[in-house]
Every structure is written in C-alpha cells, then in structure tokens.
Amino acid sequence: MRAWRPVLAVAALSVALVGLTGCGNESDSGDNAAASGPWSFTDGSGQVVKADKTPTRIIAHAGEAAALMSFGIKPVGVYADESVKTDPNLKNLDLTGVEILGDEWGKIDVEKAAALRPDLIVGDWWPAEKAHSGMEEGVDEKSKKLAELAPVVGVSQGKSIVALAEGYEDLAESLGADVDSPQIAANKKRFEDAVAKFKEATSAKAGLTVAAMSPADDKVYVANPEYAPELLDLQSWGLKVVNPASPDPGFPYWENLSWENADKYQPDLILWDGRSFTPEANAEWGKKQPTWFKIKAAKAGAAVSWPAFWLHTYGDFATELDKLTEAVKAADPNVGN
C-alpha cells in the first residue's frame, strides 16, 4: 500500500441514521432517505458506476467508512489496515452492528463479506497504483475478490484532502444523505477556522521548512507531496514542505534514503508519519540508528505527528490541523541551518 509499506517495515448496510461522538471524528446525523433509483456515481478512476437502485448495503474501507458515517450513512461492513480500536479513522466511532472484515492491510475476509450481500464497495482510488483501497498490488489475491461481490467506487486520492472530503460528501448525497444538516455545517466551519489559523501561523514563520518522514529498519522514507494530498494542502496554505529530489520510480509516494544518507535533507521541523510516531520515537531511533541524529531537527527533537494518508473528513482534518498549527508556532526556523 502506498504509505503502509514503510509502516509495515517499522512494525516488521444497510444505510442507517447514526449519531456519532468522539474526539477528532465528526458527529453528524444526516437524514438518509435514499431514493429508489436509478443511481450513478463517477468513480475516481473516471468510470461512471450505475445501478438500477440506490445502494443500501455498503462495505467500505476504513477512512471511506468514516467519511460516509460523518454524513449519516453506516456501512454493513468495514475493512481496515489495522485494528479498528487504533485506526485513526475508526477508533472513536460507534461500529455497533458493523461487520469487521479485516484489520490488517491486504487481508479481507471475502466469504464474510459475501454473506453481507453488499450492493456497493467503497474504497479510495489511488492514481499511482490504478487500484482501489484493498485491491492494490501486494494484497492477498483472494482479498481482491471483494471486487467481484458488488460495484466498486471511491473518490480519487488526488491533490487535496478538501477535494477528497467534498467527493465523499457528493457520494453520501447520492446515497440519500442530508448534507445540509446543521452539524455538518458546524464541522465545515470548524475546518475553515482551522485553515485560517494555520495560514496565520505559516505566514509568521515564512522561513520554516519541514519534511514529511518515516524512519524504518531498512531506510528513511521521505514523503513526496505529489502523492500526499494532505501535504499538498499544507503547501497551498503556506507551509514549505520539502519535495524530495528522487522519489522511487516504482513507488513514487516516497524517496527512499539509506541510513547512511539519512541527513540528505535538513528541515527545521520533521513531520513524522503518524502511524509510527510516539512521544518516545525520536529518542529511540537516535539510539537505534545514530545517523538519525545527523538530521538537525531530529537531534533537536523538532518533530510532530503527521496525519499520513488517512484523513477523509472535515472534522478530522480540523483536529489535526490545529495540532500542526501549534507545532508551527513553536518551531524554530533556524534549526536546519
């Protein structure tokens, strides 16, 4: 998976109204009165997916499920890349009545999925891999058979998380959600306020440079913003995120640095892949791989969790953006000099 490979190296519907609560996840209760049909939606791949009736029994990948649930649509089944208790998209959501079809990247229980009689599968479209989430190269071949159970649709992981959230809003509306509810409007307003505060912070630290990184046993991975829409958003709002010079031609989400060359880039602040970040991680890697501390920001402890490749909703992005805003405010723009 586009972003999960480095992390793995580190670690060796019925449609229904839902009221959701939890820190970081939106709490929306859309009035979901799906029309009988016909139904169509333009997939991230550009293909138009059609059905005689509006789908009501939906299986979704983790982040995509969170996006649909934020608009009041609850899938009958979910497949995730890690435990739903730790997945940042799902850990605060009420999954009562939702069948968990997998909690490890590349492994989906298709037999259990078939028993749910789905009429739609929802997974992001990944342009670099030309595949939907859960059906990329490297997953178990039997897991790919999920696509044989029902049509597959998803919004493209493109140039912006904002566009991704808007795309799932469109999908939810096509499935009958009331996307104009007061709670949804409140989440959007919170996101807009978070963007304004972030822009103010980056403007005040015009010289600050950051690199999005993920240290692993074999290499140090430097994220390529071209394939990380949340990083493209941050760039568009004034943050100077390093564009690595030599992304892996076969997997361009990252530039792969040997540990001997870990200090190729000298940012003032490290955006650390949130799926492997802990408060102790920087010191631990410095002991494990001394060249990590050749990166001046690492030696200074200037690192903050980066919400890598998982954001799908306005509420989650607002929460993460507020954290990044505080990190930018606290950062020293001269660390990497």
N, C-alpha and C positions, 0 to 999 in steps of 0.2 A: 504494500500500500504506500501511496505517495509519501506520507510522512511517517508511517508507522514502522517502516523498516529500521531506521535508526533507533527508535524507541525499543523495538524488539531486541536490538543488539544490546541496549543498556540493560534490559531485563532478562539477557541470554535468551372485520371490525364491523366489528360493527361500528359505524360512526356514532359518536355519542357526545352529549354535552359534558364537559368536565370543568370542575373548579379546581385550579391548581394553586398551590402555595409553595414558597421556598425561596431562599436567598439565591439570587442570580438567575432564576428562571421566572418567566412571565406567568402571571396568574390571570388568564383570560377565560371568559365563559361565553364564547360565541354562540349565537342562535343558529344551530346547524340544522337547517331544513333543506336537505339536498333534493334537488329536482329529480324527477324520474329519468330524464334523459331526452334526447341523446347527449353524450358527453364527449368532450375532446380537450386535449391539452398539448401544447407544443413543448416537447422534451428539450432538455439542454443540448442534446445532440442535433437538434433541428428537425427531428421527426415529429409528425403530428400523430399522437396516440388517440384513438377513438374507441368508444364503447356505446352500445345501444342504451345502456342505463348508467346513471351516475354511480361510480363505485362506492360501496359502503363497507366492504371487508378488506381492510388495508393492512399490509405488512410493510414496515418501514425500518430503515437503518436508524441508528440512534439519534443523530443530530436532526435528521429529517423528521423523525417521530416527534422530537421536542418542538420543532417548528410547527408541525400540524397541531400538536396539543396546545400550543400557545394561542391558536385560533379556535380551540374548542373541538378539535377532531381527534378522537382517541383510536389508535390502531388496534387491531385484534392481536397483532404480533410484532415483536421488535427483535432485531439482531444487532448486537453491539460489538465493539472491538476490545472491550474489557468488561469487567463486572459492572452491572448496572448500578451497583452501590458506589462505584468510584467514577464511572463515566461522567464527565462534567456536564454533558447534556441531560442526563437522566437521573442523577443521584438525588435530586430534590423533587422529583415528580412522583405523582401517585400513579403507580403502574398496576394497581389492583385490576384484575381481570385481563391483563395483557400477557400473552404467552411470550416467554423469553426464548428465542430460537437460537441464540448463540451469544457467548460472552468472551469470544476470542477472535481476533482478526483472521478472516479466511475460513472460518468454520461455522456453517449454518446447518441446523437440523432441518433438512428439506422435507423429510417424512412428517415431522411435527407440523411444519408449515403447510403441507398439503392438507392435513386434517382440518386446518382452519378455513379451508375453501376460500382463499383470497380472490378478489377480483381486481386488485391493483397492488403492485410492488412499488415502493417509493425509495429511491436511492440517488444521491448526487451523481451527476455526470461529470467525469474527470477528463478534460480535453486531452491532456498529455498521454493518458492511458487508453482513451477512447473506450471507456467502460464505466458502468455504474458501480457505486459503492457495494462491495461484497462480491463483485464479479470481475475483479481485475486480475491481471496476470499474477500468479503466485498463490492464489487462494486454492483450497481443495477443489478439485474438478467436480466432485459431487455437490459442492455448495453452489456452483454455478447453475445447477439445475433448478434453482429457485426461479430463474427467469422463465422456466417452462410452465409455471403454475398460473401466471397472470401477466398482463402487460406491465412493463416497467417504465416509470417516468421519474424524472428528477430535474432539478434546476442545476445549471452548469456552475461548477466551481471556477468562476471566471476572474474578473478584475476587481470585484468589490463584495464584501460581506453585506453591504447595504443592498446591492442588487440581488444577492442571494436571498436575503430576508424578504425582499419585495417579491421575488419569484415564488417563494413558498406562500406568501400572502395570496398571490394570484391563484396558486394551486388550491389552497384552502377555500377560497371564494368559489372556485369552480366546483368544489365538492359540497357546497352549501353553507359554508361558514359565514357568519355575520362579521365582516372585517371592519365594520364601523362602530363596534361597541366602545363604550367609554373606557374600559380597561385597556383595550388595545391602543386607543389614542393616548392614554396615560403612559404606556410603555414607550411609544414613539417619542413623546415629549421628553421623557427621561433620557432617551438616547440622544436627542437633539441637544439637550443641555450638556450632556457628557462630551459631545463633539466640540461644542463651543468652549468648554473649559480646557479640553485637550489642545485645541488650536491656540488658546491664550498661553498655555504652558510652553508649547514648542516655539512660539514666537519670542518668548522671553529667553529661550535657550537656543538661539539661532545657530550657534557653532557646535551644538551637541551632535555626535554621531553615534549610531547604535548598529549592532549586528545581531541578527537572529541566529542562535547557535544551539547545537545539540551534541554535547560530548558523548562518546560511546567507547566501548572497549577497543574497537578496531581503528576508529577515526574520529575526527572532529567534523561535524556536519555544519555547514553554513547555509542557511536557507536562502533560496532565490526568490525575491519578492514577486517576480514574474508569475510564479505559480503558487503564491500565497496571498489570496485576496485581502486578508486582514492586514498584511504588511503594505500592500498597495494603498489601502485606505489610510493607514498611518502616514505613508509618504505624501499622499494627497492633502493631508491635514498638517503638513509642515515638518514631520519627523524625518531626519536624514538617516534612512535605513540603508546599510551597505548593500550594493548589488554585487555579488561575487563575480569575479572575472572569468571563472572557468567551471560553470555547472557541469555535472556529469551528463555527457551527451545521451546516454541511455536512460537516464532518470533525472531530468533537469530540475527537479524540486530542490536539489542541494548541490553545493560544491563540496567534494569530499577531501579533507585535508589529512595527511598523515600526522601523527602526533609530533613528529619532528618539525612539521611546518604549522603547528597549531597557531603560531603568532603571526601568520601571514597578514591578518587584519588587526588593526589596533583601534577598536571603537572606544568611546568614552563610557558606554553602557552596554552590557550584554542582555539581550532579550533571550531568555533561556526557555527552551521548549518545555511548556508547562506539564507535559506528560511524564517528564523525568525530573522536574525541579522540586527540590525540597529546601528548606532553610539551611540544611547542613551540606547540600550537594557541592557547593563551590569548594569548601574546605576539603571535602572528601576526594574530589577529583584532583585537587592540588597535591594531596598526599599520594594518590594512586598514579598520577601522571604529572610529574613535576613540570613538564613543558606547558601544562595548562596555565601555570602562573607566569609564563612568558607573555601571556596576554595581560597587559597592564590593568585592564578593567577587572579581570579575574583576580589578580593579586590584590587589588583594592577592594574586592568584594562588591563591585558595582554590577549587580545582576538582578534582574527582576523576571518573574514568570511571564512567558509569552503564551497567549491562548492559541496554540498552533493547530490549525486545520480542523477546528471543531465548532466554531461559532456558527449559529444559524438563526438567532433571534435578536430582535432589538434589545430586549431586556438583558440577555447575557452579554451582548456587546457593550451596553452601557455600563454594566458592572465591571467588566474587565478594563474598559477604557478609563474609568475612574481610578483604578489601581495604577495603570500606566501613567496617568496624569501626575499622580503623586510621585512616582519614580522619576519622571522627567524633571519635576520641580526640585527634587532632592539631588539630582545628578550634577556632577562636576564636568563641564565641557572641556576640561584640560587633562583629563586622566590619560587619554590615549596619545598625548603628545610625546 
